[in-house]
Amino acid sequence: MKPIQEYSIVSNAPQLFFWSGYDPEVKYECSCSALVTSAGLVFIDPLPLAPEALTALLAEASQPPVAIILTSGNHQRWSLELGKKLSVPIYAPIGAGEEIVATHFYEPGDDVLGLRSIALPGFGPGETGFWHEEKKILILGDALINAGEEGLLLLPKKYCTDHRLAMKSLACLKNFSPEILVTAHGLPIKTGVTARLYPFT
């Protein structure tokens, strides 16, 4: 995947950065984010960012980078290169699979660098969402896809490890009332998030 030339700011308090680009390997638009938490600047499922853009993001962030978090075993992405460049650890979920490379592995439900992890079994290996309680930000990996005019879509059945279990696991999201939703595919959603999640929970 070619380096992405620019990022956008989804939220200023806390700072939530976002960038996306077309990945020819998966033949789909992929997205990622970086969020300033109580621990510092955390990159989530990072995609390659052009050097100038990365430098600008780091300069704009109110806190220094502290880690990279992966939401599943399918999202190694640019984490190894970025982790080495920034000298920060990589956190991956237990159950991500033997091929995933990480410094630390977190358990479902753990607090990870100022974020609460949410286990979503049945999707990709180790699929996990993250919740920023203070600002009501929900970050998902592949479980739901923002397909623009088509709305929110479930991860296609062929990519699920257990489709029936995946459908059941989404029920836990009804315990949250997010004001911002970020997924690993598609643009962030900032209006009517809870209502848009309702059909899946």
C-alpha positions, 0 to 999 in steps of 0.5 A: 500500500502506498503511503497516505499523504494526509490525515484529518482531525476528527476530534480536538478534545481528545485529539483523534486523528484519522487517515485512509487509503485504498489497499490493493491487497484487500481491494477495499478502502482501509482506515486507521486512527491515532488518539491521545489518551491519558497514556499519550498518543496511541496509534490504532491499526496504523496504515502507512503515512507519508513522512511529512504527514507523520511529522506533522501529526506528531508535531500537532499531537498534544502528547508524544507517541506511546504505543500501537494497538492492533484490533485483530490478527488481521491488522499488522498493517504498518505497525512493525515499521511505525513501531520501529520508527517511533520506538514504541511497543505494539499491543495485540489481542490474545487470540490474534494468531501465531503470525501476529508480531507484538510486544504485549498481548492484552486480554479481552476487557483489559484497560489498554493505555487509557482505553477499555477493550471490548472482545468481539469473538466470531469476527477476525482472530482476536477481534476487539473494539475500544472505548474512550469513556470520557469522550464516548468514542468507540473504535472498531476493527473489522466488525462493522464497516462504514460503507458510505451511502450503504450505511454500516455493514457487517463484516462479510460472513466469509471473513468471520471465524464464526458468523453466528457467534459474531452476530451475538457478540455485537450485543455488548455494544448496546452497553455503550452510547458513542458520540463518535464511531471509527472503524477500520474501513470507512469514514468516522461517524459523528452523528446519530451513532447510537441509532446507527448501531441499534440494528446490530445490537 
